[in-house]
């Protein structure tokens, strides 16, 4: 698996993208995941200059629906292997009919692009529904792949290892995130998520990219180094 950092982690770092990417490259990551497309041409050049690959790009629902052609063109310019829908609100998972509609929506969105569309979970997808959760129903009713966030799944009271096994072959990207017992993001190794078991299960499930993300780091510069230092031992 290759290592990346989700640039949302570094949103408070007020530096040009080229400088941020240089920091990430110097730390030893293989690539980055974008939180929004920005200027895809300039971003692609900055990636090349830093010697970094791209794990994917997060694109909000409004943009996917309103101008899929532009999103597709921008993803090609970035050479992003995956377009990721990072969030759908609670209403999309509130009932069996809501999940059915969400599954249909995701299938329609995915058909607009020449590369896979992934859905990224938080914790609210794991509300009880039928004999399982809304997330279970979504998996059953879709053919798209997922960007599985192990930290948010654990915060929802789920077993991320079991879920990765369930997603075998459908989880090319995994967000590696640690959480406190209270469900708050924390540094890798400081929380309660079984990180080594998650990485091992991701490898077995065919995951290509392991992406470090910290939603609220105290210091984004420190988070860059802490993320790769936390991932390296898990990949040995």
Secondary structure, DSSP 8 states (H G I E B T S, - for coil): -EEEEEGGGGTT--S-HHHHHHHHHHHT-SEEEEES-SSHHHHHHHHHHHT-EEEEEE--HHHHHH-HHHHHHHHHHHT-S-EEE----GGGGSSHHHHHHHHHHHHHHHTT-SS-EEEE--SGGG-EETTEEHHHHHHHH---EEEEEHHHHHHTT--HHHHHHHTTTS-SEEEE-EE-TTS-EE-TTSSSS-HHHHHHHHHHTT--EEEE--TT-S-HHHHHHHHHHHHHHHH-
